[in-house]
């Protein structure tokens, strides 16, 4: 018997939280890719993790700030980019 996934089940899979990753470089790379492909919610999730792990990284904070602006979270973007 072949299992057929419903549209709702497929959507539930796509909304699963991002697993916690401790590799800042991997998070940054994934965040940049997500921003480039306009997957802003995904980008914000992984870049927020990267920013928590490496708050002093100018690269992480710059890309995180850009993602926040793309997500129309202007006040937080300004705080991150200061």
C-alpha positions in Angstrom: 0.0 0.0 0.0 1.4 3.4 -1.0 1.0 6.2 1.6 -0.3 9.4 0.1 0.6 12.6 2.0 -2.2 15.1 2.2 -1.6 18.8 1.4 -2.1 19.6 5.1 0.5 17.0 6.2 3.0 18.4 3.7 2.4 21.9 5.1 2.9 20.6 8.6 6.3 19.2 7.6 7.4 22.5 6.1 6.5 24.3 9.3 8.6 22.2 11.6 11.0 24.2 13.7 14.6 24.4 12.6 16.7 22.0 14.6 19.2 23.6 16.8 22.6 23.8 15.0 25.8 24.9 16.8 27.9 25.5 13.6 27.7 29.3 13.0 29.3 29.0 9.5 26.7 26.4 8.5 23.9 28.6 9.8 25.3 31.7 8.1 25.6 29.8 4.8 22.0 28.5 5.1 20.7 31.9 6.0 22.4 33.6 3.0 20.9 31.0 0.7 17.5 31.4 2.2 17.6 35.2 1.8 18.8 34.8 -1.8 15.8 32.6 -2.6 13.4 34.9 -0.7 12.7 32.3 2.0 12.7 35.1 4.7 11.0 33.1 7.5 13.6 30.4 7.2 16.4 32.9 6.9 15.3 34.7 10.1 15.1 31.4 12.0 18.6 30.2 11.2 20.2 33.7 11.3 18.6 34.3 14.7 20.3 31.1 15.9 23.6 32.3 14.4 23.3 35.7 16.1 22.7 34.1 19.4 25.8 31.9 19.0 28.1 34.7 17.6 26.7 38.1 18.5 30.1 39.7 17.8 30.3 38.4 14.2 29.9 41.3 11.8 29.1 38.9 9.0 26.3 37.2 10.9 24.8 40.5 12.1 25.0 42.1 8.7 23.1 39.2 7.0 20.7 39.0 9.9 20.0 42.7 9.6 19.4 42.4 5.9 17.0 39.5 6.5 15.1 41.5 9.1 14.7 44.4 6.6 13.5 42.0 4.0 11.0 40.6 6.5 9.9 44.2 7.2 11.1 44.1 10.8 12.7 47.5 10.6 13.2 48.4 14.2 14.9 45.2 15.0 17.0 45.5 11.9 18.2 48.9 13.0 19.1 47.5 16.4 21.0 44.6 14.9 22.9 46.8 12.4 24.0 49.4 14.9 
